[in-house]
Amino acid sequence: MADPFILRPATQTENASLGGLIDEVEGQFATMFVNARNSLRARAAAIDPQLSPIGYKVLAIIWRDGARQQGCVAEEMEVDKALMSRTIKQLEQFGLVERSIDPSDGRAMLVSMTEQARGRFDATVSRARRVLHDRLADWDIDEVRRFTDLLAKLNESPL
């Protein structure tokens, strides 16, 4: 992974106005990150009031990819295997996941969502999509297209 703090050399023509605008962008990102964290907590609580955000993220990976080895989920989330084991055990206790022996590797365990968890997760995803559609419904179609293009441009640049 590239170092996210590598800076390109400063130029002598740094624009003070641009610097101020970039500071505003940073403030908007900070607000967006707080809102995203709050949304993640609310989504987790909608599935189970005791579900932690990390448990929700585990469910999101399994929902997206299907049954996965617990170690692979830990790697993807960049957490240690002990934390993942505790999280999976808690998800099992809540009736949200099931573990089974991986038929391709008898030493490993596959983690899959229960039907109950899948239904609840689908509902939270559907609600989040409706909220986004509602928030952008009053925007002009060209604004939404421009917003999409700018987000894509930002996501394509190395951070």
C-alpha positions as CSV (number, residue, x, y, z in Angstrom):
1,M,0.0,0.0,0.0
2,A,1.3,3.4,-0.9
3,D,2.2,5.9,1.8
4,P,-0.9,8.2,2.0
5,F,1.2,11.1,3.4
6,I,3.6,11.4,0.4
7,L,3.4,15.0,-0.9
8,R,4.4,16.3,-4.2
9,P,7.0,19.1,-4.0
10,A,5.4,22.5,-3.3
11,T,5.5,25.0,-6.1
12,Q,6.3,28.7,-5.7
13,T,3.0,29.6,-7.2
14,E,0.8,28.0,-4.5
15,N,-2.5,29.7,-4.6
16,A,-3.8,30.9,-1.2
17,S,-7.4,30.8,-2.4
18,L,-7.0,27.2,-3.5
19,G,-5.5,26.4,-0.1
20,G,-8.5,27.8,1.7
21,L,-10.9,25.9,-0.5
22,I,-8.9,22.7,0.1
23,D,-9.2,23.4,3.9
24,E,-13.0,23.6,3.3
25,V,-12.9,20.3,1.4
26,E,-11.1,18.7,4.4
27,G,-13.8,20.0,6.8
28,Q,-16.5,18.6,4.6
29,F,-14.7,15.2,4.5
30,A,-14.5,15.3,8.3
31,T,-18.2,15.8,8.5
32,M,-18.8,13.1,6.0
33,F,-16.7,10.6,7.9
34,V,-18.5,11.4,11.2
35,N,-21.9,10.9,9.4
36,A,-20.6,7.7,7.8
37,R,-19.5,6.3,11.2
38,N,-22.9,7.2,12.7
39,S,-24.7,5.6,9.7
40,L,-22.6,2.4,10.2
41,R,-23.6,2.3,13.9
42,A,-27.3,2.8,13.0
43,R,-27.1,0.1,10.3
44,A,-25.5,-2.3,12.8
45,A,-28.2,-1.5,15.4
46,A,-30.9,-2.1,12.8
47,I,-29.6,-5.7,12.4
48,D,-29.1,-6.3,16.1
49,P,-29.0,-3.7,18.9
50,Q,-25.8,-5.3,20.3
51,L,-24.0,-5.6,16.9
52,S,-20.8,-3.6,16.8
53,P,-19.6,-1.7,13.7
54,I,-16.8,-4.2,13.2
55,G,-19.4,-7.0,13.2
56,Y,-21.4,-5.1,10.6
57,K,-18.3,-4.8,8.4
58,V,-17.8,-8.6,8.7
59,L,-21.4,-9.1,7.6
60,A,-20.9,-6.6,4.7
61,I,-18.0,-8.6,3.4
62,I,-19.8,-11.9,3.6
63,W,-23.0,-10.4,2.1
64,R,-20.9,-9.1,-0.8
65,D,-18.7,-12.1,-1.4
66,G,-20.5,-15.1,0.1
67,A,-19.1,-17.5,2.5
68,R,-15.4,-16.7,3.3
69,Q,-12.7,-18.2,5.5
70,Q,-12.4,-16.3,8.7
71,G,-8.7,-15.6,8.1
72,C,-9.5,-14.0,4.7
73,V,-12.0,-11.7,6.3
74,A,-9.4,-10.7,8.9
75,E,-6.9,-10.0,6.2
76,E,-9.3,-7.9,4.2
77,M,-10.3,-5.9,7.2
78,E,-6.6,-5.6,8.3
79,V,-7.4,-6.9,11.9
80,D,-5.7,-9.7,13.8
81,K,-7.1,-13.2,13.8
82,A,-7.9,-13.2,17.5
83,L,-10.1,-10.1,17.1
84,M,-11.8,-11.7,14.1
85,S,-12.3,-14.9,16.0
86,R,-14.0,-13.1,18.9
87,T,-16.1,-11.1,16.4
88,I,-17.3,-14.2,14.5
89,K,-18.1,-15.9,17.8
90,Q,-20.2,-13.0,18.8
91,L,-22.0,-12.9,15.4
92,E,-22.7,-16.7,15.9
93,Q,-24.2,-16.0,19.3
94,F,-26.5,-13.4,17.8
95,G,-27.6,-15.9,15.2
96,L,-26.2,-13.9,12.3
97,V,-23.5,-16.2,11.0
98,E,-22.7,-19.9,10.8
99,R,-19.3,-21.6,10.7
100,S,-18.6,-24.8,8.7
101,I,-15.6,-26.6,7.6
102,D,-14.2,-25.4,4.3
103,P,-14.5,-28.4,1.9
104,S,-11.4,-27.2,0.0
105,D,-9.3,-27.0,3.2
106,G,-10.5,-29.1,6.1
107,R,-8.3,-27.1,8.6
108,A,-10.1,-23.8,7.8
109,M,-13.6,-22.6,8.7
110,L,-16.0,-20.9,6.3
111,V,-18.2,-18.2,7.7
112,S,-21.6,-17.6,6.1
113,M,-24.6,-15.4,6.9
114,T,-27.8,-16.9,8.2
115,E,-31.0,-16.3,6.3
116,Q,-32.2,-14.1,9.2
117,A,-29.0,-11.9,8.9
118,R,-29.3,-11.7,5.1
119,G,-32.8,-10.5,5.4
120,R,-31.9,-7.8,7.9
121,F,-28.8,-6.8,6.0
122,D,-30.7,-6.5,2.7
123,A,-33.2,-4.3,4.5
124,T,-30.5,-1.9,5.8
125,V,-28.9,-1.7,2.4
126,S,-32.2,-1.0,0.8
127,R,-33.0,1.8,3.3
128,A,-29.5,3.3,2.8
129,R,-30.0,3.4,-0.9
130,R,-33.4,5.0,-0.5
131,V,-31.9,7.7,1.8
132,L,-29.2,8.5,-0.8
133,H,-31.8,8.7,-3.6
134,D,-33.9,11.0,-1.4
135,R,-30.9,13.2,-0.6
136,L,-30.0,13.6,-4.3
137,A,-33.5,13.6,-5.8
138,D,-33.7,17.4,-5.8
139,W,-30.4,17.8,-7.5
140,D,-30.3,18.5,-11.2
141,I,-29.3,15.5,-13.3
142,D,-26.1,17.4,-14.5
143,E,-25.2,18.1,-10.8
144,V,-25.4,14.4,-10.0
145,R,-23.4,13.5,-13.1
146,R,-20.7,16.1,-12.2
147,F,-20.7,14.9,-8.6
148,T,-20.2,11.3,-9.8
149,D,-17.4,12.4,-12.1
150,L,-15.6,14.3,-9.4
151,L,-15.9,11.5,-6.9
152,A,-14.5,9.1,-9.5
153,K,-11.6,11.5,-10.2
154,L,-10.8,11.7,-6.5
155,N,-11.0,7.9,-6.1
156,E,-8.7,7.3,-9.0
157,S,-6.0,9.6,-7.6
158,P,-3.4,7.9,-5.4
159,L,-3.8,8.8,-1.8
